[in-house]
Amino acid sequence: MEASLQTASIAFIISWRIVRCSFELTTSFLDKVLPIPLFRRF
């Protein structure tokens, strides 16, 4: 049971990094496209 929990935590970390990386790419892309940097406030 610990092995499955460890696998799930590793999968969660990998998916979280993918989501965070894609979010940063999207915000940087919108910063370049839009004249006003909307996402710099957050």
MMTF fields as JSON, N, C-alpha, C and O atoms, coordinates in Angstrom:
{
  "mmtfVersion": "1.0.0",
  "mmtfProducer": "UNKNOWN",
  "numBonds": 167,
  "numAtoms": 168,
  "numGroups": 42,
  "numChains": 1,
  "numModels": 1,
  "chainsPerModel": [1],
  "groupsPerChain": [42],
  "chainIdList": ["A"],
  "bondAtomList": [4, 2, 8, 6, 12, 10, 16, 14, 20, 18, 24, 22, 28, 26, 32, 30, 36, 34, 40, 38, 44, 42, 48, 46, 52, 50, 56, 54, 60, 58, 64, 62, 68, 66, 72, 70, 76, 74, 80, 78, 84, 82, 88, 86, 92, 90, 96, 94, 100, 98, 104, 102, 108, 106, 112, 110, 116, 114, 120, 118, 124, 122, 128, 126, 132, 130, 136, 134, 140, 138, 144, 142, 148, 146, 152, 150, 156, 154, 160, 158, 164, 162],
  "bondOrderList": [1, 1, 1, 1, 1, 1, 1, 1, 1, 1, 1, 1, 1, 1, 1, 1, 1, 1, 1, 1, 1, 1, 1, 1, 1, 1, 1, 1, 1, 1, 1, 1, 1, 1, 1, 1, 1, 1, 1, 1, 1],
  "groupList": [{"groupName": "MET", "atomNameList": ["N", "CA", "C", "O"], "elementList": ["N", "C", "C", "O"], "formalChargeList": [0, 0, 0, 0], "bondAtomList": [1, 0, 2, 1, 3, 2], "bondOrderList": [1, 1, 2], "singleLetterCode": "M", "chemCompType": "L-PEPTIDE LINKING"}, {"groupName": "GLU", "atomNameList": ["N", "CA", "C", "O"], "elementList": ["N", "C", "C", "O"], "formalChargeList": [0, 0, 0, 0], "bondAtomList": [1, 0, 2, 1, 3, 2], "bondOrderList": [1, 1, 2], "singleLetterCode": "E", "chemCompType": "L-PEPTIDE LINKING"}, {"groupName": "ALA", "atomNameList": ["N", "CA", "C", "O"], "elementList": ["N", "C", "C", "O"], "formalChargeList": [0, 0, 0, 0], "bondAtomList": [1, 0, 2, 1, 3, 2], "bondOrderList": [1, 1, 2], "singleLetterCode": "A", "chemCompType": "L-PEPTIDE LINKING"}, {"groupName": "SER", "atomNameList": ["N", "CA", "C", "O"], "elementList": ["N", "C", "C", "O"], "formalChargeList": [0, 0, 0, 0], "bondAtomList": [1, 0, 2, 1, 3, 2], "bondOrderList": [1, 1, 2], "singleLetterCode": "S", "chemCompType": "L-PEPTIDE LINKING"}, {"groupName": "LEU", "atomNameList": ["N", "CA", "C", "O"], "elementList": ["N", "C", "C", "O"], "formalChargeList": [0, 0, 0, 0], "bondAtomList": [1, 0, 2, 1, 3, 2], "bondOrderList": [1, 1, 2], "singleLetterCode": "L", "chemCompType": "L-PEPTIDE LINKING"}, {"groupName": "GLN", "atomNameList": ["N", "CA", "C", "O"], "elementList": ["N", "C", "C", "O"], "formalChargeList": [0, 0, 0, 0], "bondAtomList": [1, 0, 2, 1, 3, 2], "bondOrderList": [1, 1, 2], "singleLetterCode": "Q", "chemCompType": "L-PEPTIDE LINKING"}, {"groupName": "THR", "atomNameList": ["N", "CA", "C", "O"], "elementList": ["N", "C", "C", "O"], "formalChargeList": [0, 0, 0, 0], "bondAtomList": [1, 0, 2, 1, 3, 2], "bondOrderList": [1, 1, 2], "singleLetterCode": "T", "chemCompType": "L-PEPTIDE LINKING"}, {"groupName": "ILE", "atomNameList": ["N", "CA", "C", "O"], "elementList": ["N", "C", "C", "O"], "formalChargeList": [0, 0, 0, 0], "bondAtomList": [1, 0, 2, 1, 3, 2], "bondOrderList": [1, 1, 2], "singleLetterCode": "I", "chemCompType": "L-PEPTIDE LINKING"}, {"groupName": "PHE", "atomNameList": ["N", "CA", "C", "O"], "elementList": ["N", "C", "C", "O"], "formalChargeList": [0, 0, 0, 0], "bondAtomList": [1, 0, 2, 1, 3, 2], "bondOrderList": [1, 1, 2], "singleLetterCode": "F", "chemCompType": "L-PEPTIDE LINKING"}, {"groupName": "TRP", "atomNameList": ["N", "CA", "C", "O"], "elementList": ["N", "C", "C", "O"], "formalChargeList": [0, 0, 0, 0], "bondAtomList": [1, 0, 2, 1, 3, 2], "bondOrderList": [1, 1, 2], "singleLetterCode": "W", "chemCompType": "L-PEPTIDE LINKING"}, {"groupName": "ARG", "atomNameList": ["N", "CA", "C", "O"], "elementList": ["N", "C", "C", "O"], "formalChargeList": [0, 0, 0, 0], "bondAtomList": [1, 0, 2, 1, 3, 2], "bondOrderList": [1, 1, 2], "singleLetterCode": "R", "chemCompType": "L-PEPTIDE LINKING"}, {"groupName": "VAL", "atomNameList": ["N", "CA", "C", "O"], "elementList": ["N", "C", "C", "O"], "formalChargeList": [0, 0, 0, 0], "bondAtomList": [1, 0, 2, 1, 3, 2], "bondOrderList": [1, 1, 2], "singleLetterCode": "V", "chemCompType": "L-PEPTIDE LINKING"}, {"groupName": "CYS", "atomNameList": ["N", "CA", "C", "O"], "elementList": ["N", "C", "C", "O"], "formalChargeList": [0, 0, 0, 0], "bondAtomList": [1, 0, 2, 1, 3, 2], "bondOrderList": [1, 1, 2], "singleLetterCode": "C", "chemCompType": "L-PEPTIDE LINKING"}, {"groupName": "ASP", "atomNameList": ["N", "CA", "C", "O"], "elementList": ["N", "C", "C", "O"], "formalChargeList": [0, 0, 0, 0], "bondAtomList": [1, 0, 2, 1, 3, 2], "bondOrderList": [1, 1, 2], "singleLetterCode": "D", "chemCompType": "L-PEPTIDE LINKING"}, {"groupName": "LYS", "atomNameList": ["N", "CA", "C", "O"], "elementList": ["N", "C", "C", "O"], "formalChargeList": [0, 0, 0, 0], "bondAtomList": [1, 0, 2, 1, 3, 2], "bondOrderList": [1, 1, 2], "singleLetterCode": "K", "chemCompType": "L-PEPTIDE LINKING"}, {"groupName": "PRO", "atomNameList": ["N", "CA", "C", "O"], "elementList": ["N", "C", "C", "O"], "formalChargeList": [0, 0, 0, 0], "bondAtomList": [1, 0, 2, 1, 3, 2], "bondOrderList": [1, 1, 2], "singleLetterCode": "P", "chemCompType": "L-PEPTIDE LINKING"}],
  "groupTypeList": [0, 1, 2, 3, 4, 5, 6, 2, 3, 7, 2, 8, 7, 7, 3, 9, 10, 7, 11, 10, 12, 3, 8, 1, 4, 6, 6, 3, 8, 4, 13, 14, 11, 4, 15, 7, 15, 4, 8, 10, 10, 8],
  "groupIdList": [1, 2, 3, 4, 5, 6, 7, 8, 9, 10, 11, 12, 13, 14, 15, 16, 17, 18, 19, 20, 21, 22, 23, 24, 25, 26, 27, 28, 29, 30, 31, 32, 33, 34, 35, 36, 37, 38, 39, 40, 41, 42],
  "secStructList": [7, 2, 2, 2, 2, 2, 2, 2, 2, 2, 2, 2, 2, 2, 2, 2, 2, 2, 2, 2, 2, 2, 2, 2, 2, 2, 2, 2, 2, 2, 2, 2, 2, 1, 1, 1, 7, 4, 4, 4, 7, 7],
  "xCoordList": [0.828, 0.0, 0.872, 0.482, 2.025, 2.907, 3.464, 3.699, 3.674, 4.216, 3.206, 3.583, 1.924, 0.909, 0.761, 0.546, 0.874, 0.795, 1.971, 1.817, 3.147, 4.321, 4.179, 4.546, 3.654, 3.445, 2.44, 2.613, 1.391, 0.375, 0.958, 0.646, 1.797, 2.395, 3.358, 3.421, 4.106, 5.018, 4.227, 4.598, 3.14, 2.304, 1.689, 1.562, 1.303, 0.724, 1.757, 1.438, 2.992, 4.05, 4.354, 4.532, 4.411, 4.703, 3.574, 3.832, 2.331, 1.208, 1.147, 0.8, 1.48, 1.484, 2.542, 2.302, 3.724, 4.767, 4.365, 4.657, 3.689, 3.242, 2.204, 2.257, 1.265, 0.228, 0.846, 0.481, 1.773, 2.398, 3.238, 3.229, 3.955, 4.774, 3.894, 4.209, 2.799, 1.903, 1.235, 0.996, 0.929, 0.332, 1.31, 0.92, 2.579, 3.581, 3.799, 3.98, 3.785, 3.918, 2.734, 2.897, 1.528, 0.332, 0.362, 0.01, 0.78, 0.813, 1.882, 1.656, 3.04, 4.087, 3.65, 3.963, 2.927, 2.42, 1.393, 1.409, 0.501, -0.49, 0.17, -0.296, 1.239, 1.973, 2.572, 2.624, 3.019, 3.595, 2.508, 2.697, 1.367, 0.305, -0.472, -0.691, -0.882, -1.694, -0.818, 0.314, -1.327, -0.552, -0.413, 0.571, -1.395, -1.357, -0.987, -1.672, 0.065, 0.413, -0.568, -0.387, -1.606, -2.667, -2.209, -2.613, -1.36, -1.056, 0.124, 0.549, 0.652, 1.757, 1.259, 2.046, -0.04, -0.576, -0.629, -0.462, -0.864, -1.063, 0.26, 0.276],
  "yCoordList": [-1.197, 0.0, 1.261, 2.283, 1.194, 2.354, 2.609, 3.756, 1.541, 1.714, 2.437, 3.315, 2.072, 2.743, 4.198, 5.073, 4.46, 5.841, 6.664, 7.827, 6.041, 6.741, 7.011, 8.087, 6.052, 6.245, 7.358, 8.166, 7.394, 8.437, 9.815, 10.79, 9.896, 11.191, 11.645, 12.835, 10.718, 11.07, 11.541, 12.521, 10.845, 11.256, 12.625, 13.428, 12.896, 14.193, 15.301, 16.379, 15.044, 16.056, 16.335, 17.489, 15.287, 15.47, 16.242, 17.153, 15.883, 16.588, 18.03, 18.921, 18.275, 19.643, 20.484, 21.65, 19.895, 20.64, 20.939, 22.017, 19.978, 20.202, 21.324, 22.195, 21.301, 22.331, 23.697, 24.693, 23.74, 25.016, 25.557, 26.759, 24.678, 25.103, 25.616, 26.639, 24.924, 25.372, 26.691, 27.535, 26.874, 28.127, 29.284, 30.376, 29.048, 30.101, 30.424, 31.588, 29.401, 29.649, 30.44, 31.323, 30.118, 30.829, 32.281, 33.171, 32.53, 33.91, 34.714, 35.879, 34.114, 34.84, 35.102, 36.15, 34.147, 34.341, 35.468, 36.29, 35.511, 36.582, 37.92, 38.953, 37.925, 39.168, 39.703, 40.916, 38.816, 39.26, 39.701, 40.654, 39.007, 39.304, 40.549, 41.454, 40.588, 41.701, 42.924, 42.781, 44.119, 45.324, 45.604, 46.201, 45.174, 45.395, 44.088, 43.086, 44.058, 42.826, 42.565, 43.053, 41.79, 41.556, 40.662, 40.849, 39.684, 38.652, 39.017, 38.213, 40.228, 40.628, 41.003, 41.053, 41.265, 41.651, 40.474, 40.639, 39.281, 38.123, 37.577, 36.602],
  "zCoordList": [0.0, 0.0, 0.0, -0.565, 0.617, 0.604, -0.789, -1.168, -1.55, -2.89, -3.783, -4.559, -3.676, -4.485, -4.058, -4.897, -2.77, -2.29, -2.806, -3.179, -2.822, -3.34, -4.832, -5.306, -5.568, -7.004, -7.259, -8.172, -6.446, -6.613, -6.303, -6.986, -5.283, -4.943, -6.032, -6.342, -6.614, -7.708, -8.922, -9.567, -9.233, -10.364, -10.116, -11.04, -8.859, -8.522, -8.679, -9.178, -8.257, -8.38, -9.85, -10.24, -10.661, -12.084, -12.766, -13.553, -12.468, -13.083, -12.609, -13.385, -11.344, -10.823, -11.519, -11.836, -11.761, -12.456, -13.891, -14.409, -14.542, -15.927, -15.965, -16.833, -15.024, -14.998, -14.709, -15.334, -13.771, -13.421, -14.582, -14.849, -15.264, -16.396, -17.526, -18.135, -17.818, -18.88, -18.5, -19.364, -17.205, -16.758, -16.922, -17.335, -16.599, -16.764, -18.235, -18.591, -19.098, -20.526, -21.058, -21.9, -20.557, -21.012, -20.572, -21.346, -19.332, -18.844, -19.573, -19.901, -19.831, -20.558, -22.0, -22.565, -22.595, -23.954, -23.992, -24.907, -23.005, -22.952, -22.658, -23.141, -21.882, -21.637, -22.937, -23.139, -23.811, -25.079, -26.054, -26.81, -26.037, -27.001, -26.58, -27.385, -25.324, -24.858, -24.589, -24.127, -24.874, -24.592, -23.099, -22.663, -22.323, -20.872, -20.187, -20.394, -19.384, -18.655, -17.52, -16.404, -17.814, -16.836, -15.698, -14.55, -16.021, -15.038, -14.143, -13.313, -14.311, -13.444, -12.051, -11.106, -11.917, -10.615, -9.659, -8.451, -10.204, -9.327, -8.813, -8.062]
}
